Amino acid sequence: MGTMIKKILSWALFAFFLFFILDITFFKLFQKDIESKAESSQGRARVLSVGTNVWPGYQPFYLARAKGYYDDVPIKLNQLSSNTQIINAFKNGNLQAAALTLDEALSLKQYVPKLKLILILDFSNGGDAIVAQKGFPDFKSLKGKRIGLENTALGAYVLIRALSLNALSINDFQMVPLQLDQHKEAFLRKKVDAVITFEPVLSELEALGGNLVFDSTQIPREIVDVLVVHEDFVKKSPRLVQKLVDGWFKALSDMQENREESLRLMAQNIQVLPLELSKGFEGLSLPGQNENQVLLGSETSQFRVTIRQLDNIMRRKGLIKHSLSQDDFIENRFLQ
């Protein structure tokens, strides 16, 4: 009788532990399923709106869209006419992500502290420039003349660097505020003597007789384009952000494997000829996933050094007020 009771107790104890283990396992699976469904539901409700302009270095996003890499996710690409519009829309919460130059991102973080840099898009190597009218052989010859520029950190930064390298002051010139979509017309109508611009407008102005007096080859790797995202969106919809990044790298691979088709699809988006767009890409370097991992992941990378240098320059020039914490700024988990 005692043996029988012991067996019954043993089986009861075994059954209890088996039920306990299964119950915990089921609960974890159930919880994971609920979290997955919650994020999926949230992803459907939350659209990842991305803001860009017509800069060639941003076009791989549109190639990814054309190739269908974003078909199954609520990612909306918005091509705006100026970086000013992009920055304002990001500040107001109408955009969750924005493609900007690094200096613009640093400036924006002063107004939107909870902002994360998640991807390096490109380095400008001639794609940003100052184009002058005929008769102005170099930047110094523009002294006292009208220079058109967009009211953004990028325009200010290019001007500051050109002034610095030529030992000139901003007081030596007349500044004319221009939106990006006004650059070409203002130049053609000679409302300005020079304009600070970038591709594809840069190539168009050169073709019309404009004279290149300064470009980003003179300040190598200082002008960087990056992707920034609201920290709140990163936390609540990480899978959606990951889809955006994955689509970008797939598009870069497509550009390597089928350049002709890729150029055709991207050129359609900004309404230029593929040959014109190809020239625009000549002034750019687009780092892949591995290079992004190194540049964003290593505290001693050249990119991190560039951020510190740019941060110092912008604070000295009064473009930003507060020094940047890189650990609070950079998020590299989407590059794994």
N, C-alpha and C positions, 0 to 999 in steps of 0.2 A: 504493500500500500504506500509506504514511504517512497519507494522507487518510482511508482506511478505519479505521485504528487510532484516529485522532483522533475520528472520528464515534462509534466504539464506546465510547471513553472518555467522550465527551460524554454519550451516552445513559446510560452506566453511572452517571456522576456525577448526571445529572438524576434517574434512577431512585432513587438513594440518597437524594437530598434530598427527593424526593416521598415515599418510604417513611418518612423521618425525620419529615417534617411530619405525615403521616397517622398515624404511630405516636404522636406527641405529642398530636394532636387526639383520637385514640381513647382514649389514656390519661386525658386530662382528662375526657372524656365518661364514661368508665368509672368514674373516681374520683368524679365528681359523682353518678353513678347509685348507686354504692355508699354514698356519704354520705347521699343522699336515702333509700335503703332502710334504712340503719342508723337514721336519725332516725325514719323511719316505724315501724320495728320497735320502736324504743325508746319511741316515742309510744304504741304499743299496750300495751307492758309497763308504762309509767309513766302512771298516771291522775292527771290534774290535779284534785285534791280542793280545793274552794273552801269556806271557812267564812263564813257570814253569820248574822245574827239576823233578827228580823222587821221591822226598821227599813224604812220605805217606800222610802228612798233606795237600798236594795239590791235591791229587787224587779225592776228591769229585767233582772237576770241570769235570774230565773225566767220572765220574759216571753220572753227569748231562748230558753230551754229549751222553753217551751210552743209557740213558733213553729217549733221544729225546727232552730234555728241551731247546736245542738250535737249533733245526731243522729249525725253521721258522725265524731265525735271523742270520745276518752275523757275527757270533762269531767264531774265529779260535783259537784253543788251540795249542800251540807250546811247545813240551817237549824237552828242550835243555839239553845238557850233563853237563853244569856247570852254576853256577850263574854268573860267569864272562861273559859268552856269553849272558846271559839274560840282565845283566846290560849294556853291550855295545850296544846291540840291542835296548834297551830302550833309551839310550842316543842318538842314531842315528835316532830315530823315526821309526824304523822298528817294534817296539812293542808299543802298546798304553797302555797296562796294564802289570804288572809284579807281580808275587808272590815272595816275598823276606823276609828275616829276618828283624826285626825292625832296627837293626844296619846298615844293608845294605841300607835300605830305607833312614835313616838319612844321610848316606854317599852320596847316590845318589842325594839327594836334594841339596847338595852343587854344583852339576853340572847341575841339572835340577830343578831350583827354582820353576817353575810352575808345581808342582807335588802334587797330593792329595792322602792321605791315606783314603780309603773308607771302609775297612773291616779287622777285625782281623780273621785270618784263624785258628791259633792254638797256643798253648803254649807248648814248649818242656819240658817234664818231664822225661828225660833220653834218648831222641831220638838223642841228639847230644853228642859226646863223644871223648875221646882220647883213642885209642886202641894201646897197646904195644905188642911187640913180647914176646914169652915165656922167662922167666928169669928176667922180669922187674915187680916186685910185686906192685909198686906204682909209682906215677908221679916223686917223688924225685929221684928214682933210674935211671931215664932217663937223669940225669944231664950229660952234655957233649956229648949226643947222637943226632942222626938225627931224627927230627920230620917233617913229611910231612904234608903240609896244602895247601888248595886252597888260591890263592891270592885275598881274599875278606875280607870284614869287619867281616864276621862271623868267619872265621878261626882265624883272628887276635883277635877278642873279646874272643873266647873260650880260646885261648892261654893266653891272658892277665889275665883272671880271674883265670885260673889254676896257673899261676905264682904268682899272688897276694895271693891266698889262701895257697900257699906252700912256701912263702917267697923266691922266686927265681927270677932271671933276665933272660931276653931274651938272654943275652950274655952267659948264661950257656948252651945254646943248639945250634945245627946246624939246620938251617931252610932249608927245601927242598920244593920248589914250585911244586905243583901237581894239575892238573885238576881233577875234580870229577871222571871222567871215568878212571883215572890212579891210584886211591887209592888202589884198590884191587890188581892190578898187582904189584905195587911198594911194597906193604906189603908182598905178596907171594914170590917175588924175593929178599926180604930182602934188598931193596934199601933204606929203612928207618927202624928205630928202633921203631917208633910209627907213627900214623897218626891221624890227627884231621878229623873226618868224621861223618856221620849221616846215619839214616836208608834210604834204606834197606841195604846199604853196611855194616853198623855197625853190624847187626846180622850175616851177611855172614862171617865177619872177626872173630867174636866171635866163630862161629861154626867151624872155621878152627884153633882154638886154641889161638886166640888173647886174650890178657888180658886187661880188662877194668880198666884204672887207673884214669879216671876222666870223669864225665858226668854231664848233665844239672840238675840232681836232686840236685846237690850241689849248684846250683845258681837258685833256683826256680823262675819261671815266668820271668826270665831275658831274655830268648831267645824266642822271639815271631815272628811268621810269619804273614805277612800282605799283603794286596793287594793294590798296588798303581796304579794310572792312571794319564796320562797326563791331566792337567787342561783344556787344549783346547778341548780335546775329551769329558770330562765331560760336558762342556758348550754346545758343538755342538750336541752331541748325548746322552743325558741323558737317554733316553728310552732304548737304547742299553746297557748302563752300568747297568741300573736297571734289565734288563733281565739276565745279567750275575750274579748279586747278588741273584736274585730270584732263579735261577737255583741252585746256591750253597746251599741255605737253603732247597730247595726241596731234594737235594741229602743227606743232613744231616738227614732229616726226613726218607728217604729211608734206611739209614744206621741203624736207630733205629728200623724201622718196619720190614725190611727184611735184616738182617745183612749178612746172608750166600750168597744171590745173589749179594748183593752190594760188598762184598769182592771178589767174583769171577770176577765180571766185572772190578773192579779196579786192581786186580792182573794181569789180562790179559794185561792191558795197560802197566804195568812196567815189565811184564814177570817174575813174581815170583809166588810162590804158595800162595793160600789164607791164609794158616796158617802162613806163613812168614810175610805177610802183616798185619795180625791180631796182631802179636807180635809187629810190628812196631807201630801200633796204641796204644799199651799199654803205650808207652812213650809219649803220646800226650793227650792234652785236647783241644777239638774243641768247642769253644763257639757258642751258637745258636744266633738267632736274638735278643732275649730279652737281653741276656748278652752283646752282641755287642752294643746295644743301650745304656746300662748303662756305659760300659767301654769307649765308644767313646763320648757319649753325656755329661757326667758329668765331670766338670773341676776338681773335687776332687777324681775321680776314681783311683783305684790302677794302672791302665794302664797309665793314665796321669802322675802319680808319677814315674812310670818306665821310661817313655820317658824322663822326666827331669833328672833322675839319669843317664840314659844311655848317654844322651846328655852331661852331665858334665864329665863322665868318658872318653868318646870319645874325647872331647876337651882337657882334661888334657893329654891324651896319644897321641895327635896329629893326631888322625884319622879323625877329622873334624876341620874346622877353625872357623866357625860362629855358634853362639847360635841359637836355633830353636824357631820360633814362632808357638806354637801349633795351634792357631786359623787359621793360614795360611796353616797349614799342614793337619789338619783333616777335613774331609767332611763326615757328618753322615746322609745326607738326603736320602740315598738309603736304610736306615734301618727302615724307618717309616712303 
